[in-house]
Amino acid sequence: MHRPTLLFLFSATLVAQQPLFRVVDLDVGARERVEFSDGKSATVKLLSTSETRDRVRSAIRDARVEVEINGARATLSCGNYRLPVAVGGVQADCAVTKAYYQDSNADHWALVKDARLRLWPAGSPYMPPGSFVYPVRQRWFATRTQMGNEPTYVDDGESIGSRRIYYHAGLDIGGAEGLVDVVAATDGLVVGVGTEILDKEKNNASLDRQYNDTIWVLDERGWYQRYTHLFSFDPSVKLGGRVQMGQKIGTLGKEGGSGGWSHLHYEILSRQASGRLGTLEGYAFLWEAYQRQYKPHLIAVARPHQAVLVEEKVLLDGSRSYSDSRIERFAWTFTDGGKASGPRVERTYSQPGTYSEILKITDDRGGTDYDFETVNVLDPQHPEQTPPSIQAAYWPTTGIVPGASVTFKARTFGTRDGQETWSFGDGGTASTKSDGNAVPRAKDGFAITTHVFQRPGDYIVRVERANRLGQKAIAHLFVRVGGSE
């Protein structure tokens, strides 16, 4: 009975809390002048757009724009785990280009021109301090992800052939189903819980309420924050109520249209230049929020995943890794036991499968971090045979001490043959058998095992499962026991 009062109070405080960046939608050849909140300005011109597509299904793997900002030229790659770069005395990135509309299954971005650029003042944070937090309570890249413009792949989503492609809008953060807390990234008003929407939002077609798995929060910038595939909602979250930044709102799961893999789909919708609500690329916000909260000294980045044909050359790229000091070594360990060094290495595969290649980075203080590049390898001679894939996750992902039990979960996609075999990096092994994603939202779809690490250290956990043709799905997890994160 207090909702009208809450709505009035929220409307009164819905001030234009201006973001630090400016969004510019441009056609090739067009120029625009933007004014920043600090009184400075910049002039940006879109010179050209281009893209690189894979041979598997002609999906865009890298879209690029050539821009001129304050007279300085630069080429920016769009989305796909890229952060803003310095050019022309400002910071800039590209969220999306019109090329993604040529074979996409939906219009997520509300883009009507050739490209969407964003500009920040030089040295500016991506979001104001104290205004945004990382929306899950777990370590960065704890398992697989699908983020802005990456073709979906986790749930056996890639096969040879020409068809409509879901270039992921929003940010999919994988995790262990039913165990990972989801928190509010910002303060805001709860405008949707499950299939229930506030009366004033019922004509807002952008607020998808097909499944009973989503919480929508409207923040003070007028942005709609979407939290989807929730295993459960926290009882404190009420339609028409308020949530505070960092407050638990639910538990990560695989409900709704998740495809059967466990993750949080976090997405921001904001009013675009077209006048419609569209996705606001948020990877940089997550990156910055995680660094502010957890202060990691280094982060290995070997993403996005890749899809190639047998014997096709592929470039593995760890160059977007981060250190607050200096990265001295990039070391790769391949599925077949081979090794290589350097931020970028080339490789070919003679057998189809889902590979997980290990990247280890070491900084000048001896600190280390790991990430894993997923490579989906398909056989053009047998396009009907799609190799299986696998999602593995664990909990807890931080604060693990020797002697404590760690829960591991896995689900294989694309085959029901065989079983998952685990090796925990300390000599321990296990076997499980998930359901092969027979029923995507099945409560017991993920297989579960536990393991106790007796000594502190860094452990690379491997899980794999093969189909009847011997094509393997392989996944790795990085588990740190004791020591600092």
N, C-alpha and C positions, 0 to 999 in steps of 0.2 A: 504493500500500500504506500510505500515511500518512493516508488520509482519516479513519479513526476518531479518531486523535489530534487532527487539525484540528477535527473536529466537537466533541470534548470541550473543547478550548481555547475554541472559539467559544461553546459553551454556557455555559462558566464566565464569559465576559465579556459575555454577553447580559443585561446589567443593564438595569433599567428606566430608560434614559436618557430622562427625561420630556420630551416636547415642551413648548414654552412656551405653547401654546394649549390650550384645552379645547373638545371637541366636544360639542354639545348637540342631540339630535334631539327635536323637540317637535311636538305637535298644536296646532292653533289653540286658544287659551284657556288652554293649560298654562303653568306657571311652574316654573322650576328655579333652584336656587342652585348656583353652581360655586365651587370653591376653586382658586386658582392656586398654583403652586409657591413663590411668594414669601410665602405666608401670607395674602394678600388674597383677597377674595371678591367676587362679583357676583351679582345676581339678574336673570334674563332671562325675559321673557314673550313668547310669540308671539301677536300680536294678529290678524293676517290675512295671507293670501297672495293674489296676483293675477298675471296675466300678459297680455302683449300678443302677438298672433299675426299672422303675415303673411297676405296675401290669396293668395299663390301656392299654398301647400299647407297652410295653417293651422299652420305650425311656430311654436313659441315663439321669439320674438326677445328678450323681456325678461320674466323672472320676478322678482317682487318680494315681499318680506316686510315687514310693519310690525311692529316690535319695540319693547318697552319694556325698557330696561336701567338698573337702579338709578334708576328713576323717570323717565328721559329717553326720549322717543320718537324713532324714526328709521325711514326706509324704506330698505331695502338691496336692490340688484339682485344677482341670483345669478350668479356666474361671469362668462363673457363678458368677460374681460380687466379685471375689477374687482379692486381691492385693498381690504384692510380699511380701515374708516373709524373715526374717533373718535366715541364716543357713550357717555354715562353714565359717563365716567371710565375707559373701557376702549377697546380696539379690537375691532371685530367685522366679520364678513362672513357671507354666506350661500353655501353651496356648491351646494345643489340643493333643489328643492321636489318634492313628489309629483306636481305637474302634468306633469313630464317623463315620467312613467310612462304617461300616457294614450295617447300615440301613439308611444312609443319602441320600438325593435326589440330592446331588451335591458335587463336590470337590471344596471347597472354599479356602482351606489352602495350597494346593500344598505340602502336607506332604507325603513323601515316606517311612519314618522310623516309629518307634513305638510311638515316642512322640517328642514334640517340647518344649524345655526349654529355659528360658531367664535368664541371670545373669547380675546383676549390682554390681559395687563396693560397699562395705559397706558404708552406710550413703549417698549414691548418690541419687540425685533426679531422678525421672523417665525420665523426659525430661529436657534439660537445661533451666534455667530461661529465660523468654523473648522469648521463641521459640514456644509457643503453647498456645492457648486460648480455652475456652469452646465455642463450635460452635453454641449455641443458647442463646438468651437473655431471660432467665427465671430461676426460682429457680430449684435447684436439685430435681429430682424425683417429678416434678410437677404433673405428671400423670403416667400412666403405661409405662413400658419400656420392650424391649426384647434385651438382650445383650449376648455377646460371649458364645456360646454353649448352650444357653437356647432353649429348644424346643419351636417353635412358638405357640402362644396361643391366642393372643388378639382378633383376628378376627374369633372366634369360631373354632379355629384350632385343637382342641383335641377331639377325639372320640375313643371309644373302638374299638380295632382291630389292626391287624398287617399291617402296610403300611410304605412307605418311609416317613422319618421325616426330616423336615427342622430344623436342629440345627442352630440357628441364627448366621450367620457370620456378623461381623460388629456390630454396636451399634444403636439400634432404640430408639430414644428419643421422647416420645409422647408429644403432645402439642395441642393448640387450632388452628384449621385450619385457615389459612389466617391472623393470628394475631401475630405470634411469628417470630421475626427476626432471620434469619440464617446468621452467620458470618463466614468468613474464619478462620479456626483454625491455619493456618500458612501463611506465604508469599508464593507466587508461581506463576507459569505460567498457564493460563487457557488453557487447551488442549482439553476440550470438553464442549459444551453448547448444551443441548438438544440432537438432533440427529447429530449435526455437530461436527466433530473431526478434529484436525489439520492434515495436510497431513502426517507429519512424524509419526503420531500415528494410521493411518488407518489400518495398519496390526496388531495392538494390539488388539487381540480378547478379552482380559480381560476388556476392556473399553466398558461395556454394553451400547448400545445406542438404545435399543428396544423402549423406551418411551421418550417422549419429556419433561422429568422432572428432569434431572440430570445435575449438573456442576462437571466437573473433573478439579482438580488443581494438577499440578506437582510441588512438593516442592524441596528445595535445597539438600535434602538427596536422591532424586530420588524416593520418595514415591508418589504414586498417591492417592489423597484425593478425596473421592466420597461423594457428597451431593445429595441425591435422594428424590423423592416424593415432590419436591418443588411446592408450590402453584403458585409462580411467581418468575421470575428472576429479580434481580435489574438491571436497565438500565446501570449501570457502568461496568457490567461484559461483556467483549468482548472476543470472540475467538482469541487467540493469544496475549491477553493483560495480564497485571499483576494484581494481587490482593494483598493487604496488610493484614497481620494478624489483625483480629478484624473488617475488613471492611464488611459491609452488602453485601451479595451476593444474597439473596433471602428471601422468606417467607415460613415457614413450611406448608406442606399440605398433601394431600393423592393422588397425581397424580401417574400415572404409575401402577406398580404392587404392590401397597401398601396393598391390601386386604381390603381396605375401611376404615382403621383406620388412623388417622392423626398423622404423625410423621416425623422426619428427620431420614433417614437411612444414618448414617455417617460411612464410612469404609475407612481404609487405606490398599492399596495394595503395597507390597514391594517384591523385588526379594528374593526368598527363597533359601535354600540350594539345592533344586532340580533343580534350574536354572529357575523356572517358577515364575510368579507373583502369590502371594497368600495373603490371609488376614493376616494383622498384628494386633494382639489383642490390642485394644486401650483403654480398660476401665480404666486402671491405669492412662493413660494420661489425660482422661477427669476428673477423680477424683482430680488429682493434680492441673490441670488448674483451676477447679472450686474453689478449696481451695485458690489458689493464688489470684484469682480475688475477691472473695466474702468473704473470711476469716470467714466461719461459725465456731461457737464454738463447735457445735455438729451436727451430721447427723445420723438420724435413718435409719437403713437398714433392711428391712424385705423381701428381695428378694433373689433368684428367686422365681417365683410362683411354685405351686405344683399341681399335678394331682393325685387323689386317687379314690378308689372305696368306695361305701357306706359301713360304719362300719369298714373301714380300718384305722389303727392308722397312724397319720401323725405328724411329728415333725415340729413345727413352730420355726423358728430360727432368732433371732435378734442379734446374737452375733457379727456380722460384723459391728455393729453400731460404730460410732466414736465420741470421745470428745477430745478436746485439754486439758482437765483437767481430770475428772474422772466421769464415769457414775455410779450413785448411785442406780438408780431404772429402771427396765424394767417392764412396766405394759401393759398387754394385755386386750383388750375388744373385746369380740366375738360377732358375728352377732346375736346370740340368747340372748345376754345380760349378758352372763357369763364373769367372769374375772379370770385372773391368773397373776402371777408375775414370773420374772426370764427371762434370755436371751433366754432360750429354754423351750418350753412347748409342751406336747403331747395332742392330741385331736382326736376324731372321729366324723363322721357326719352320721346321720341317713337318711338324705334326699339329693337327688341330687340337684345341683345348682352351681352357681359361687359365692363363698363367699369372703368377703374382711374383714380380721381381723386386728384390729387396734393395732399398737405398739406405745407406748409412752415411750420415754426415758427422764430421768431427771438427770442432772449432779450435782456436789457438790456445784454449785453456784446457783442452782434453775432454770437453763435454761432448756428448753424442746424442743423436736422435735418429729415428728410423721412420721411413714411410715405404709404401708398397705400390708399385705401378701395375695395375691390372691390364693385361693384354689379351683380348679375345681374338683367337686365331681360327679362321674358318677355311674350309676346303672348297674351292670353286668347282672341283670335280664332283662333289657330292653336296650341292646346296641344300638338300633336304635334311642333312645331318647337322643340326646345330649343337655344338658342344655344350655340356652342362655348365652351370655357374653355381656359386656358393656364397652365402653370407655367413660370416662368423662374427661373434661379438662376445664381450666378457664384462663382468661386473664384480667388484668395483674396479674402476680404471685408475684411481688415484689412491694414495695412502695405503698401499698394500704392504704388509709386513710379513717377514718370514713366519711360517707356521699357520698363516691364515688361509682359509678356504676361499678360492676364487671360482665363480660360476662361469661356465662357458656354454654358449648356445650356437647352434649351426642349423642352417636349412639349405638343402641343395635344390636347385631348380633345373628342369630339363631332363631329369632321369630319376627313376625309382630303383634302378639297379644298385646292387652293392650296398655299402654303408660308408659313413664318414670315418676316417682314421685320423687320429690326433697324435702329434708329438709336441711336447711342451717345452722343449729346449733345455731340459735338465735331465734327460734320460727317461722321463715318464711318458707313457702313451695311454691311449684310450680309444674306444670305438663307440660310435653312436649310429642311429639310423633315423633320420628325419623323414617326413612324409613325402618328400619330393615335390612339395607345393601342390599336392593333389587338391586340396581345398584351401585357397589363399588365406582365408581368415580363420582357419581351424585353430582352436585354442591350444592343441598339442602339436602344432605344425613344426615347431623348432625342437630339435633334439637337445638334451641338456646333459652336461657332465660337470664335475668339479675337480679341482686340482689344488694341491698345497705345495707351494715353493718353500723349501727349507732354508735357502740361503738368499741373501740380498744379491741383486744383480739385474742385468737387462736380459730378458728372455724373448726369443722369437718363436712364437707358437705357430705351428703349421697344421692345417686341416685340409683333407682332400677326399674326393670321391670320384669314381670313374663310371662311365656308362658301359654298356655291353660291347661297344666298339673299342674300349680302352681309352677313350678321350677323357681327360681328367679336368676336373674343376679344382683349383687350388686357391686357398686364401691364407694370409698371414695376419697375425696380431702381434703388437709390441706390448709386452708387459714389463713394467719396471717395479721391482720388489725392493723396498727400502730405498734410501737415498732421496734426493730432491727431484721434483718433476721438471 
